Amino acid sequence: MLERATRTIKTAGLLLAAYFVLNIVLRIALPHSLELDEAEQSFFSQYLLAGYGPQPPFYNWMQYAVVSVTGISIGALIVPKNILLFLSYLFYGLAGRRVLKDEALAAVAMLSLITLPQVSYMAQQDLTHTTALLFASSLFLYGFFRTLDRPDIGSYLLLGLATGIGLISKYNFALMPAAALIAILPDAEWRRRAFDWRMLAAITVALVIILPHAIWLRDNLAFASSDTLVKMAAGNEPAGIARAGKGLIAFVVAIIAFAALPVAIFAATFRRDFVLMLSAGNRWTAMMERMMLASLAGIVLIVLFTGSTTVRERWLDPFLLVLPIYFLAKMQAAGSDLSAGLRRLRPVLPVLMACVLIALGLRVVGAGTIGVYARPNVPMAGLSREMTRQGKPALVIASDTYVGGNMRLQFPDVPVVIPDFPAPGIPAFTEAKGPVLVVWRGKKTATAADAVMPERFSSALATAGIAPQEIGSLSLPYYFGRQGDNFALGYAWVRPGTR
């Protein structure tokens, strides 16, 4: 039995490895114009900083390390992300082994993460910091369950490592260890784990990891929280019961959107066993219930105190990630024979993997058919080539991280800056040792009349007493696009010393 279970775990791992290799191959085969988060990582990979903006720096640090070794390329952006996602599944399966005590069920739990669209599809589509959060959450679940099951110094150190990584991956991760602590308090034996002297070692590891960013955050708190607050803002809606109600409705909708697919799949494959589990449970399932409820209660408080009317389902990733393990643990506690349900579930999981791959490909190659274009459809390579026919820039100044990251990929050995980064204010044109290319987003159809430099660039040039040598706008068709559907960039060439 053990040998069969081990083969099942190994088979699941090999299937996942093949799946992520196919994701890498697919992304490299598609146009190399970058997604929003990919472009951000491409741009920020030029710098090693304690903080980069509204998002914590773990993924940026990882990306910087990779690019420092390999140089910037589409592979340098895609391969680390897929390795991180693979490790998320792997540690999730190891966490499942601690709860389920059955390697075959743990393998199914590991593969069942594919039933969560936020993990399977959305993370592959673009998200980077959320990918780091998924990795940290899976690692935390493994470290937490291992500490409860068989505590030793290694499990506590692992718990500290996961907590530190999580806190510098996404700020909402902070609710996860708090919820975990609340979840074990009613259990006398597990409560002692929280007051074990080895917890000091875990806290020390976490503090060492977060310290550089925590020092930066102390002086940049408003800047770091600005993006999240904007996304959660209620706009002009007046404060009161109506706004709170709207926020709570958004919260419920987010929970439904997150959990609907895994619930439907488990209910359809396990059928009667899924119904029986509703009244079953054990020590582990009760703890997971308390953990999820404490996390969701924390989000409710945030919604009410901030007046938020927006709750996105991916914000629930660390709190509801445990659902597949929870479902299997509940059915196991019911004493059901799960063999028939597992036979029905197993073929569904590779089909879902294939669906994700197909959807990722069709959103790009089929964009012209539906008239909705993804960012890989943007003809960045052609636009960059046309803008630089007269020569190569010594410096690129971009309007934002999306344009800047794409320019960085197209000109890997040319420094790229944007306004207010890496230093406050418009970058000094006069410091460049050669021609400077200024690039900004244009209109769909570019004409000479549209070639108007944004005021923040033109005023900076005027202040420096520098006149641009050429101002233009280019418009090229989208990759796989319909005739007449174009994307445009505006650009200007500046030569320091020219007045």
The 8 nearest C-alpha neighbors of each residue, nearest first, counted from 0:
[[1, 3, 2, 4, 5, 103, 102, 6],
 [2, 0, 4, 3, 5, 102, 6, 101],
 [1, 3, 5, 0, 4, 6, 7, 102],
 [4, 2, 6, 0, 1, 5, 7, 103],
 [5, 3, 103, 7, 1, 102, 6, 2],
 [6, 4, 2, 8, 7, 3, 1, 9],
 [5, 7, 9, 3, 4, 8, 10, 2],
 [6, 8, 4, 10, 5, 9, 103, 11],
 [9, 7, 106, 5, 11, 10, 6, 12],
 [8, 10, 12, 6, 11, 7, 13, 5],
 [9, 11, 7, 13, 12, 8, 6, 14],
 [12, 10, 14, 8, 9, 13, 106, 7],
 [11, 13, 9, 15, 10, 14, 16, 8],
 [14, 12, 16, 10, 15, 11, 17, 9],
 [15, 13, 11, 17, 12, 16, 10, 18],
 [14, 16, 18, 12, 13, 17, 11, 19],
 [15, 17, 13, 19, 18, 14, 12, 20],
 [18, 16, 20, 14, 15, 19, 13, 21],
 [19, 17, 15, 21, 16, 20, 14, 22],
 [18, 20, 22, 21, 16, 17, 81, 15],
 [19, 21, 17, 23, 22, 18, 16, 24],
 [22, 20, 24, 18, 19, 23, 25, 17],
 [21, 23, 19, 25, 20, 24, 26, 18],
 [22, 24, 20, 26, 21, 25, 27, 19],
 [25, 23, 21, 27, 22, 26, 28, 20],
 [24, 26, 28, 22, 23, 27, 21, 29],
 [27, 25, 29, 23, 28, 24, 22, 77],
 [26, 28, 24, 29, 25, 23, 73, 31],
 [27, 29, 25, 26, 24, 30, 31, 23],
 [28, 30, 26, 27, 25, 31, 375, 363],
 [31, 29, 375, 32, 28, 376, 27, 478],
 [32, 30, 33, 375, 29, 73, 27, 380],
 [33, 31, 375, 30, 379, 377, 405, 374],
 [32, 34, 38, 37, 375, 31, 405, 374],
 [33, 35, 37, 374, 36, 125, 38, 375],
 [34, 36, 38, 37, 401, 39, 33, 125],
 [37, 35, 39, 38, 34, 125, 126, 127],
 [38, 36, 34, 40, 39, 35, 33, 41],
 [39, 37, 404, 41, 401, 35, 36, 33],
 [38, 40, 36, 42, 400, 37, 41, 404],
 [41, 39, 43, 37, 42, 38, 44, 36],
 [42, 40, 404, 38, 44, 39, 43, 37],
 [41, 43, 404, 39, 40, 44, 403, 38],
 [44, 42, 40, 45, 46, 41, 39, 59],
 [45, 43, 63, 46, 41, 42, 40, 62],
 [46, 44, 43, 42, 63, 47, 41, 414],
 [45, 47, 44, 43, 48, 63, 421, 42],
 [48, 46, 63, 60, 49, 45, 44, 59],
 [49, 47, 50, 46, 51, 56, 60, 212],
 [48, 50, 212, 211, 215, 56, 51, 47],
 [51, 49, 48, 56, 52, 212, 215, 55],
 [52, 50, 56, 48, 54, 49, 53, 55],
 [51, 53, 223, 54, 50, 222, 55, 219],
 [52, 54, 223, 226, 224, 222, 225, 55],
 [53, 55, 52, 56, 169, 223, 51, 128],
 [56, 54, 167, 168, 169, 57, 50, 53],
 [55, 57, 59, 58, 50, 167, 60, 54],
 [58, 56, 60, 168, 167, 59, 55, 61],
 [57, 59, 61, 60, 56, 128, 62, 131],
 [60, 58, 62, 56, 61, 57, 63, 40],
 [61, 59, 63, 57, 58, 62, 56, 64],
 [60, 62, 58, 64, 59, 63, 57, 65],
 [63, 61, 59, 65, 64, 60, 44, 58],
 [62, 64, 44, 60, 66, 61, 65, 67],
 [63, 65, 67, 61, 62, 66, 60, 68],
 [66, 64, 62, 68, 67, 63, 69, 61],
 [67, 65, 70, 69, 63, 68, 71, 64],
 [68, 66, 64, 65, 70, 63, 69, 44],
 [67, 69, 66, 65, 70, 64, 63, 71],
 [70, 68, 66, 67, 65, 71, 75, 72],
 [71, 69, 66, 67, 68, 72, 75, 65],
 [70, 72, 66, 75, 411, 408, 69, 41],
 [73, 71, 75, 74, 408, 70, 76, 411],
 [72, 74, 76, 75, 77, 31, 27, 71],
 [73, 75, 77, 76, 72, 78, 27, 23],
 [74, 76, 72, 73, 77, 78, 71, 66],
 [75, 77, 73, 74, 78, 79, 72, 37],
 [76, 78, 74, 80, 79, 75, 73, 23],
 [77, 79, 81, 80, 74, 75, 76, 82],
 [80, 78, 82, 81, 77, 83, 76, 75],
 [79, 81, 83, 77, 78, 82, 84, 76],
 [82, 80, 84, 78, 83, 79, 19, 85],
 [81, 83, 85, 79, 84, 80, 86, 78],
 [82, 84, 86, 80, 81, 85, 79, 87],
 [85, 83, 87, 81, 86, 82, 80, 134],
 [84, 86, 82, 88, 87, 83, 81, 89],
 [85, 87, 89, 83, 84, 88, 90, 82],
 [88, 86, 134, 84, 85, 137, 89, 90],
 [89, 87, 91, 85, 86, 109, 90, 92],
 [90, 88, 86, 92, 91, 87, 85, 93],
 [91, 89, 93, 92, 87, 137, 138, 88],
 [90, 92, 137, 94, 88, 89, 93, 109],
 [91, 93, 109, 95, 89, 105, 90, 94],
 [94, 92, 90, 96, 95, 91, 141, 89],
 [95, 93, 141, 91, 92, 97, 96, 140],
 [94, 96, 105, 92, 98, 93, 97, 99],
 [97, 95, 105, 93, 100, 99, 94, 98],
 [96, 98, 95, 94, 100, 99, 144, 145],
 [99, 97, 95, 96, 100, 283, 94, 328],
 [98, 100, 96, 101, 95, 328, 97, 105],
 [101, 99, 96, 97, 98, 102, 95, 105],
 [102, 100, 99, 104, 103, 96, 105, 4],
 [103, 101, 105, 4, 104, 96, 106, 8],
 [102, 104, 4, 106, 105, 101, 7, 8],
 [105, 103, 107, 106, 101, 102, 108, 99],
 [104, 106, 102, 95, 108, 96, 92, 103],
 [107, 105, 8, 109, 103, 104, 108, 92],
 [106, 108, 104, 110, 109, 105, 111, 103],
 [109, 107, 111, 105, 106, 110, 324, 323],
 [110, 108, 92, 106, 107, 111, 88, 91],
 [109, 111, 107, 112, 108, 113, 106, 348],
 [112, 110, 108, 113, 109, 114, 107, 323],
 [111, 113, 114, 110, 115, 109, 118, 108],
 [112, 114, 119, 111, 115, 110, 118, 348],
 [113, 115, 261, 112, 111, 116, 260, 119],
 [114, 116, 118, 113, 117, 112, 119, 261],
 [117, 115, 119, 120, 118, 114, 121, 113],
 [116, 118, 121, 115, 119, 313, 120, 122],
 [119, 117, 116, 115, 122, 120, 121, 113],
 [118, 120, 113, 116, 117, 115, 122, 121],
 [121, 119, 116, 123, 122, 355, 117, 118],
 [120, 122, 117, 124, 123, 118, 119, 116],
 [123, 121, 126, 118, 124, 120, 125, 130],
 [124, 122, 120, 121, 125, 119, 126, 118],
 [123, 125, 121, 122, 120, 126, 359, 34],
 [124, 126, 123, 122, 36, 34, 127, 121],
 [125, 127, 122, 129, 36, 128, 130, 124],
 [126, 128, 130, 129, 36, 131, 125, 58],
 [129, 127, 131, 130, 168, 58, 126, 132],
 [128, 130, 132, 131, 127, 126, 133, 122],
 [131, 129, 127, 133, 128, 132, 122, 126],
 [130, 132, 128, 134, 129, 133, 168, 58],
 [131, 133, 129, 135, 130, 168, 134, 136],
 [134, 132, 136, 130, 131, 135, 137, 87],
 [133, 135, 87, 131, 137, 132, 136, 138],
 [134, 136, 165, 138, 132, 161, 133, 137],
 [137, 135, 139, 133, 138, 317, 134, 132],
 [138, 136, 91, 140, 134, 139, 87, 90],
 [137, 139, 135, 141, 136, 140, 90, 161],
 [138, 140, 161, 136, 142, 137, 141, 143],
 [141, 139, 143, 137, 138, 142, 94, 144],
 [140, 142, 94, 138, 144, 139, 143, 145],
 [141, 143, 158, 139, 145, 157, 140, 154],
 [142, 144, 140, 146, 145, 141, 139, 158],
 [145, 143, 147, 141, 146, 142, 140, 148],
 [144, 146, 148, 142, 147, 143, 149, 141],
 [147, 145, 150, 143, 154, 144, 148, 149],
 [146, 148, 144, 145, 149, 150, 189, 143],
 [147, 149, 145, 146, 144, 150, 97, 98],
 [150, 148, 146, 145, 147, 151, 154, 144],
 [151, 149, 146, 154, 147, 148, 145, 152],
 [152, 150, 153, 154, 149, 155, 146, 197],
 [151, 153, 155, 154, 156, 197, 150, 200],
 [154, 152, 156, 151, 155, 157, 150, 158],
 [153, 155, 157, 146, 151, 156, 152, 142],
 [156, 154, 158, 152, 201, 157, 153, 159],
 [157, 155, 201, 159, 153, 158, 154, 160],
 [156, 158, 160, 154, 155, 142, 159, 153],
 [157, 159, 142, 155, 161, 156, 160, 139],
 [160, 158, 201, 205, 156, 162, 204, 157],
 [159, 161, 157, 163, 158, 162, 205, 204],
 [160, 162, 139, 164, 158, 135, 159, 163],
 [163, 161, 165, 159, 160, 164, 205, 166],
 [162, 164, 205, 160, 166, 208, 165, 161],
 [165, 163, 161, 167, 162, 166, 135, 168],
 [164, 166, 135, 168, 162, 163, 167, 172],
 [165, 167, 163, 168, 164, 170, 172, 169],
 [166, 168, 55, 57, 164, 165, 169, 56],
 [167, 169, 165, 57, 55, 132, 166, 131],
 [170, 168, 171, 172, 167, 55, 166, 132],
 [169, 171, 172, 166, 173, 168, 167, 55],
 [170, 172, 173, 169, 174, 314, 166, 175],
 [171, 173, 170, 174, 175, 169, 165, 166],
 [174, 172, 171, 175, 170, 166, 176, 177],
 [173, 175, 177, 172, 176, 178, 294, 171],
 [174, 176, 178, 177, 172, 173, 179, 294],
 [177, 175, 179, 178, 174, 180, 173, 162],
 [178, 176, 174, 180, 175, 179, 181, 173],
 [179, 177, 181, 175, 290, 293, 180, 176],
 [180, 178, 176, 182, 177, 181, 290, 175],
 [179, 181, 177, 182, 178, 183, 176, 184],
 [180, 182, 178, 184, 179, 183, 177, 290],
 [181, 183, 290, 289, 179, 286, 180, 184],
 [184, 182, 186, 180, 190, 181, 185, 189],
 [183, 185, 190, 181, 186, 182, 180, 187],
 [186, 184, 183, 187, 190, 182, 181, 189],
 [187, 185, 189, 184, 183, 188, 190, 182],
 [188, 186, 190, 189, 185, 191, 184, 183],
 [189, 187, 190, 191, 186, 192, 183, 147],
 [188, 190, 192, 191, 186, 187, 183, 147],
 [191, 189, 184, 187, 192, 188, 193, 183],
 [190, 192, 194, 189, 193, 188, 195, 187],
 [193, 191, 195, 189, 190, 194, 147, 188],
 [192, 194, 191, 190, 195, 198, 180, 189],
 [195, 193, 191, 192, 196, 198, 190, 197],
 [194, 196, 192, 197, 198, 193, 191, 199],
 [197, 195, 198, 199, 194, 200, 193, 192],
 [198, 196, 199, 200, 195, 152, 155, 201],
 [197, 199, 201, 196, 200, 195, 202, 155],
 [200, 198, 202, 197, 201, 196, 203, 195],
 [199, 201, 203, 197, 198, 202, 204, 156],
 [202, 200, 159, 156, 198, 155, 204, 199],
 [201, 203, 199, 205, 200, 204, 159, 206],
 [204, 202, 200, 206, 201, 205, 199, 207],
 [203, 205, 159, 201, 207, 202, 206, 160],
 [204, 206, 163, 159, 202, 208, 203, 207],
 [207, 205, 203, 209, 208, 204, 210, 202],
 [206, 208, 204, 210, 205, 209, 203, 163],
 [209, 207, 205, 163, 206, 210, 204, 164],
 [208, 210, 206, 212, 207, 163, 213, 211],
 [209, 211, 213, 207, 212, 206, 208, 214],
 [212, 210, 214, 213, 49, 209, 215, 208],
 [211, 213, 49, 215, 214, 210, 209, 216],
 [212, 214, 216, 210, 215, 211, 209, 217],
 [215, 213, 217, 212, 211, 216, 210, 218],
 [216, 214, 212, 213, 217, 218, 49, 50],
 [217, 215, 219, 213, 220, 218, 214, 212],
 [216, 218, 214, 215, 219, 220, 213, 212],
 [217, 219, 216, 215, 220, 214, 221, 222],
 [220, 218, 216, 222, 221, 217, 223, 215],
 [219, 221, 223, 216, 222, 217, 218, 224],
 [222, 220, 224, 223, 219, 225, 218, 216],
 [221, 223, 225, 219, 220, 224, 53, 52],
 [224, 222, 53, 220, 52, 221, 225, 219],
 [225, 223, 221, 227, 222, 226, 53, 220],
 [226, 224, 228, 222, 227, 223, 221, 229],
 [225, 227, 229, 228, 53, 224, 230, 223],
 [228, 226, 230, 229, 224, 225, 231, 53],
 [227, 229, 231, 225, 230, 226, 232, 224],
 [228, 230, 232, 226, 227, 231, 225, 233],
 [231, 229, 227, 228, 232, 226, 309, 307],
 [230, 232, 307, 309, 228, 229, 227, 308],
 [233, 231, 229, 307, 234, 230, 228, 308],
 [232, 234, 308, 307, 236, 235, 231, 306],
 [233, 235, 232, 236, 237, 229, 308, 231],
 [236, 234, 237, 233, 232, 238, 242, 308],
 [235, 237, 234, 233, 238, 242, 241, 239],
 [238, 236, 235, 239, 242, 241, 233, 234],
 [239, 237, 242, 236, 306, 240, 241, 243],
 [238, 240, 241, 242, 243, 237, 306, 244],
 [239, 241, 243, 242, 244, 238, 245, 237],
 [242, 240, 244, 243, 239, 245, 238, 237],
 [241, 243, 245, 244, 240, 239, 238, 246],
 [244, 242, 240, 246, 245, 241, 303, 306],
 [245, 243, 241, 247, 242, 246, 240, 248],
 [244, 246, 242, 248, 243, 247, 308, 241],
 [247, 245, 308, 249, 243, 244, 248, 307],
 [246, 248, 250, 244, 249, 245, 243, 251],
 [247, 249, 245, 251, 250, 246, 244, 252],
 [248, 250, 246, 252, 247, 251, 310, 309],
 [251, 249, 247, 253, 248, 310, 252, 246],
 [252, 250, 254, 248, 253, 249, 247, 255],
 [251, 253, 249, 255, 254, 250, 256, 248],
 [252, 254, 312, 256, 250, 251, 255, 311],
 [255, 253, 257, 251, 252, 256, 258, 250],
 [256, 254, 252, 258, 259, 257, 253, 251],
 [257, 255, 253, 254, 259, 258, 252, 312],
 [256, 258, 254, 255, 312, 259, 253, 115],
 [257, 259, 255, 256, 261, 260, 262, 254],
 [258, 260, 262, 255, 256, 261, 257, 263],
 [259, 261, 263, 262, 258, 264, 114, 115],
 [262, 260, 264, 114, 263, 258, 259, 265],
 [261, 263, 259, 265, 260, 264, 266, 258],
 [264, 262, 260, 266, 261, 265, 267, 259],
 [265, 263, 261, 267, 266, 262, 260, 268],
 [264, 266, 268, 262, 267, 263, 269, 261],
 [265, 267, 270, 263, 264, 269, 273, 268],
 [268, 266, 264, 270, 265, 269, 263, 262],
 [267, 269, 340, 265, 343, 344, 266, 270],
 [268, 270, 340, 272, 273, 266, 265, 267],
 [269, 271, 266, 273, 267, 272, 268, 274],
 [272, 270, 274, 273, 275, 269, 266, 276],
 [273, 271, 275, 269, 274, 270, 276, 330],
 [272, 274, 276, 271, 270, 269, 275, 266],
 [275, 273, 271, 272, 276, 277, 270, 266],
 [276, 274, 272, 277, 273, 278, 271, 333],
 [275, 277, 330, 279, 329, 273, 278, 274],
 [278, 276, 275, 279, 274, 273, 329, 280],
 [277, 279, 276, 275, 280, 333, 274, 329],
 [280, 278, 276, 333, 277, 332, 329, 275],
 [279, 281, 329, 332, 284, 285, 333, 278],
 [282, 280, 284, 283, 285, 332, 279, 329],
 [281, 283, 285, 284, 286, 280, 186, 287],
 [284, 282, 286, 285, 281, 287, 98, 328],
 [283, 285, 287, 286, 281, 280, 282, 288],
 [286, 284, 288, 282, 283, 287, 281, 289],
 [285, 287, 283, 289, 182, 284, 288, 290],
 [288, 286, 290, 284, 289, 285, 291, 283],
 [289, 287, 285, 291, 290, 286, 292, 284],
 [288, 290, 182, 292, 286, 287, 291, 293],
 [289, 291, 182, 287, 178, 293, 288, 179],
 [292, 290, 294, 288, 293, 289, 318, 295],
 [291, 293, 289, 295, 294, 290, 296, 288],
 [292, 294, 296, 178, 290, 291, 295, 289],
 [295, 293, 297, 291, 296, 292, 178, 318],
 [294, 296, 298, 292, 297, 293, 291, 299],
 [297, 295, 299, 293, 298, 294, 292, 300],
 [296, 298, 294, 300, 295, 299, 293, 301],
 [297, 299, 301, 295, 300, 296, 302, 294],
 [300, 298, 296, 302, 297, 301, 303, 295],
 [299, 301, 303, 297, 298, 302, 304, 296],
 [302, 300, 298, 304, 299, 303, 305, 297],
 [301, 303, 307, 299, 300, 305, 306, 304],
 [302, 304, 300, 306, 301, 305, 243, 299],
 [303, 305, 301, 306, 302, 300, 307, 299],
 [306, 304, 307, 302, 303, 301, 232, 231],
 [305, 307, 303, 304, 302, 243, 308, 233],
 [308, 306, 231, 302, 305, 232, 233, 309],
 [307, 246, 309, 233, 245, 231, 249, 306],
 [310, 308, 231, 307, 249, 246, 311, 230],
 [311, 309, 250, 249, 253, 312, 308, 231],
 [312, 310, 313, 314, 253, 309, 315, 250],
 [311, 313, 253, 314, 315, 257, 310, 254],
 [312, 314, 315, 316, 311, 117, 257, 129],
 [313, 315, 312, 311, 316, 310, 171, 317],
 [316, 314, 313, 318, 312, 317, 319, 254],
 [317, 315, 313, 320, 318, 314, 319, 133],
 [318, 316, 136, 320, 315, 319, 172, 133],
 [317, 319, 315, 316, 291, 320, 294, 175],
 [320, 318, 321, 322, 316, 317, 315, 291],
 [321, 319, 317, 316, 322, 318, 323, 136],
 [320, 322, 319, 324, 323, 325, 318, 287],
 [321, 323, 325, 324, 320, 319, 326, 258],
 [324, 322, 326, 325, 108, 321, 111, 327],
 [325, 323, 327, 322, 326, 321, 108, 95],
 [324, 326, 322, 328, 323, 327, 321, 329],
 [327, 325, 323, 329, 328, 324, 322, 330],
 [326, 328, 330, 324, 329, 325, 331, 323],
 [327, 329, 331, 325, 326, 330, 99, 324],
 [330, 328, 332, 326, 276, 280, 331, 327],
 [331, 329, 276, 333, 327, 332, 328, 272],
 [330, 332, 328, 333, 329, 334, 327, 335],
 [331, 333, 329, 334, 330, 280, 279, 328],
 [334, 332, 279, 330, 331, 335, 276, 329],
 [335, 333, 332, 331, 336, 330, 337, 279],
 [336, 334, 333, 337, 331, 272, 330, 332],
 [335, 337, 338, 334, 339, 272, 331, 340],
 [336, 338, 340, 339, 335, 341, 272, 269],
 [337, 339, 341, 340, 336, 342, 343, 335],
 [340, 338, 342, 341, 337, 343, 269, 336],
 [341, 339, 269, 343, 268, 337, 342, 338],
 [340, 342, 344, 338, 343, 339, 345, 337],
 [343, 341, 339, 340, 344, 345, 338, 346],
 [342, 344, 340, 341, 268, 345, 339, 346],
 [345, 343, 341, 347, 268, 342, 346, 340],
 [344, 346, 347, 342, 348, 343, 341, 107],
 [347, 345, 348, 344, 349, 343, 350, 342],
 [348, 346, 350, 344, 345, 349, 351, 343],
 [347, 349, 351, 350, 346, 345, 352, 344],
 [350, 348, 352, 351, 347, 346, 353, 345],
 [351, 349, 353, 347, 348, 352, 354, 346],
 [350, 352, 354, 348, 349, 353, 355, 347],
 [353, 351, 349, 355, 350, 354, 348, 356],
 [352, 354, 350, 356, 351, 355, 357, 349],
 [355, 353, 351, 357, 352, 356, 358, 350],
 [354, 356, 358, 352, 353, 357, 120, 359],
 [357, 355, 353, 359, 354, 358, 360, 352],
 [356, 358, 354, 360, 359, 355, 361, 353],
 [357, 359, 361, 355, 360, 356, 354, 362],
 [360, 358, 356, 357, 362, 361, 355, 124],
 [359, 361, 357, 358, 362, 363, 364, 356],
 [360, 362, 365, 364, 358, 363, 359, 357],
 [363, 361, 360, 365, 359, 366, 358, 364],
 [364, 362, 366, 361, 365, 360, 373, 376],
 [365, 363, 361, 479, 366, 362, 360, 367],
 [366, 364, 361, 368, 363, 367, 362, 369],
 [367, 365, 372, 363, 371, 368, 369, 364],
 [366, 368, 480, 370, 481, 365, 369, 479],
 [369, 367, 365, 366, 370, 481, 480, 371],
 [368, 370, 366, 367, 371, 365, 372, 362],
 [369, 371, 367, 366, 368, 372, 481, 480],
 [372, 370, 366, 369, 373, 367, 368, 362],
 [373, 371, 366, 376, 370, 374, 363, 367],
 [374, 372, 376, 375, 363, 362, 371, 366],
 [373, 375, 376, 34, 377, 33, 372, 32],
 [376, 374, 32, 377, 373, 30, 33, 34],
 [377, 375, 478, 374, 477, 373, 372, 363],
 [376, 378, 477, 375, 374, 379, 32, 478],
 [379, 377, 381, 477, 380, 478, 382, 376],
 [380, 378, 382, 381, 377, 32, 383, 405],
 [379, 381, 383, 382, 378, 384, 409, 32],
 [382, 380, 384, 383, 379, 378, 385, 475],
 [381, 383, 379, 385, 384, 380, 386, 378],
 [384, 382, 386, 380, 381, 385, 379, 387],
 [383, 385, 381, 382, 387, 386, 380, 388],
 [386, 384, 382, 383, 387, 388, 381, 473],
 [387, 385, 383, 384, 388, 382, 490, 389],
 [388, 386, 390, 389, 384, 385, 391, 383],
 [389, 387, 385, 390, 386, 384, 391, 383],
 [390, 388, 387, 391, 386, 385, 392, 384],
 [391, 389, 387, 388, 392, 434, 386, 393],
 [390, 392, 387, 393, 389, 434, 388, 410],
 [393, 391, 434, 394, 435, 436, 390, 395],
 [392, 394, 433, 434, 435, 413, 432, 431],
 [395, 393, 435, 392, 414, 413, 415, 431],
 [396, 394, 415, 436, 437, 435, 397, 414],
 [395, 397, 437, 416, 417, 415, 436, 438],
 [398, 396, 438, 403, 417, 399, 437, 402],
 [397, 399, 439, 417, 438, 402, 418, 396],
 [400, 398, 401, 397, 402, 417, 403, 418],
 [399, 401, 403, 39, 402, 404, 42, 38],
 [402, 400, 38, 404, 403, 399, 35, 39],
 [403, 401, 405, 400, 404, 399, 397, 406],
 [402, 404, 400, 397, 406, 401, 405, 399],
 [405, 403, 38, 42, 41, 407, 401, 406],
 [404, 406, 408, 402, 407, 403, 38, 33],
 [407, 405, 409, 403, 408, 404, 410, 402],
 [406, 408, 404, 410, 411, 405, 409, 403],
 [409, 407, 405, 411, 406, 410, 72, 71],
 [408, 410, 406, 407, 411, 405, 380, 383],
 [411, 409, 407, 413, 408, 412, 406, 414],
 [412, 410, 407, 408, 413, 409, 71, 70],
 [411, 413, 410, 414, 407, 71, 70, 408],
 [412, 414, 410, 411, 394, 393, 415, 407],
 [415, 413, 394, 395, 412, 416, 407, 393],
 [416, 414, 395, 396, 394, 407, 403, 413],
 [415, 417, 396, 397, 420, 395, 414, 421],
 [416, 418, 397, 420, 396, 398, 399, 419],
 [417, 419, 425, 420, 424, 426, 398, 416],
 [420, 418, 423, 424, 422, 425, 421, 417],
 [421, 419, 422, 417, 418, 423, 416, 424],
 [420, 422, 419, 416, 423, 417, 418, 46],
 [421, 423, 420, 419, 424, 426, 418, 425],
 [424, 422, 419, 420, 425, 421, 418, 426],
 [425, 423, 419, 418, 426, 422, 420, 427],
 [424, 426, 418, 419, 427, 459, 423, 456],
 [427, 425, 428, 424, 418, 416, 417, 422],
 [428, 426, 429, 430, 425, 431, 463, 459],
 [429, 427, 430, 431, 426, 495, 435, 460],
 [428, 430, 495, 427, 431, 496, 463, 432],
 [431, 429, 428, 427, 432, 495, 426, 433],
 [432, 430, 433, 429, 428, 394, 393, 435],
 [433, 431, 393, 430, 434, 495, 394, 429],
 [432, 434, 393, 431, 435, 494, 392, 495],
 [435, 433, 494, 392, 393, 493, 436, 492],
 [434, 436, 394, 493, 392, 492, 395, 393],
 [437, 435, 395, 492, 392, 491, 396, 394],
 [436, 438, 396, 491, 490, 395, 397, 492],
 [439, 437, 490, 397, 489, 396, 398, 436],
 [438, 440, 398, 489, 488, 397, 490, 441],
 [441, 439, 488, 489, 487, 442, 438, 398],
 [442, 440, 488, 487, 489, 439, 443, 445],
 [441, 443, 487, 444, 445, 440, 486, 488],
 [444, 442, 486, 485, 487, 445, 441, 474],
 [445, 443, 442, 474, 485, 446, 487, 486],
 [444, 446, 474, 472, 473, 449, 442, 487],
 [447, 445, 449, 448, 472, 444, 450, 473],
 [446, 448, 450, 449, 471, 472, 445, 451],
 [447, 449, 446, 450, 451, 445, 472, 471],
 [448, 450, 446, 447, 451, 445, 472, 442],
 [451, 449, 471, 472, 447, 448, 489, 470],
 [450, 452, 449, 453, 448, 470, 489, 471],
 [451, 453, 457, 454, 450, 456, 489, 470],
 [454, 452, 455, 456, 457, 451, 439, 398],
 [453, 455, 457, 456, 458, 452, 459, 451],
 [454, 456, 458, 453, 457, 459, 425, 452],
 [457, 455, 459, 454, 458, 453, 460, 452],
 [456, 458, 454, 460, 459, 455, 452, 461],
 [457, 459, 461, 460, 455, 456, 454, 462],
 [460, 458, 462, 456, 461, 457, 455, 463],
 [461, 459, 463, 457, 465, 458, 462, 464],
 [460, 462, 464, 458, 463, 459, 465, 457],
 [463, 461, 459, 464, 460, 458, 465, 457],
 [462, 464, 460, 461, 465, 459, 429, 428],
 [463, 465, 461, 462, 498, 460, 466, 497],
 [466, 464, 498, 460, 463, 497, 461, 467],
 [465, 467, 498, 497, 468, 460, 464, 493],
 [468, 466, 493, 469, 492, 491, 465, 470],
 [469, 467, 492, 493, 466, 470, 494, 491],
 [470, 468, 492, 491, 467, 471, 493, 490],
 [471, 469, 491, 490, 450, 492, 467, 468],
 [472, 470, 450, 490, 489, 491, 469, 447],
 [471, 473, 489, 450, 445, 488, 490, 446],
 [472, 474, 487, 488, 445, 489, 475, 382],
 [473, 475, 487, 445, 486, 444, 485, 488],
 [474, 476, 485, 486, 487, 477, 378, 473],
 [477, 475, 485, 484, 486, 478, 480, 378],
 [478, 476, 480, 377, 376, 485, 378, 479],
 [477, 479, 376, 480, 378, 377, 476, 30],
 [480, 478, 364, 367, 477, 366, 376, 481],
 [481, 479, 367, 477, 478, 484, 366, 476],
 [480, 482, 367, 484, 483, 479, 370, 368],
 [481, 483, 484, 480, 476, 485, 367, 477],
 [482, 484, 485, 481, 476, 480, 444, 477],
 [485, 483, 482, 481, 476, 480, 477, 486],
 [486, 484, 476, 475, 443, 477, 474, 483],
 [485, 487, 443, 474, 475, 476, 477, 377],
 [488, 486, 474, 441, 473, 443, 442, 445],
 [489, 487, 441, 440, 473, 472, 439, 490],
 [488, 490, 472, 441, 439, 438, 450, 471],
 [491, 489, 438, 437, 471, 470, 472, 439],
 [492, 490, 470, 437, 469, 436, 471, 493],
 [491, 493, 436, 469, 468, 435, 467, 437],
 [494, 492, 467, 435, 468, 434, 495, 436],
 [493, 495, 434, 497, 435, 496, 433, 492],
 [496, 494, 429, 497, 428, 493, 434, 431],
 [495, 497, 494, 498, 465, 429, 464, 466],
 [496, 498, 495, 494, 465, 466, 493, 467],
 [497, 465, 466, 464, 496, 495, 467, 494]]
